[in-house]
């Protein structure tokens, strides 16, 4: 199921009822984020995957008070734009890298086992 954004208007008169409503929404299945919005801080904005909106509103009505669904919409994921790497300038005649030879000293001593 795609993610959905649900806006619910709840009559929350005090800070205690707000925290109670937030705790109730947080326990609901499929909720990924939530917040209190609106001018009067009376709206709950819930984002989640597979959230049962009707059941959530019924629980809010039982525990908090009047609750009403204002908006339910699908959240579309924003894909990050792939940044194109700047192309390296093409060199027509590129000389091979020069690596200095390693010096290995050969001693003319006989091996130790002779």
Secondary structure, DSSP 4 states (H G I P E B T S, - for coil): --EEEEEEEE---SHHHHHHHHHHHHTSTTEEEEEEESTTS-EEEEEEES--HHHHHHHHHHHTS-EEEEEEEEPPPPPPPPPPPPPPPP-SSPPPPP-PPPP-PPP-PPPTT-
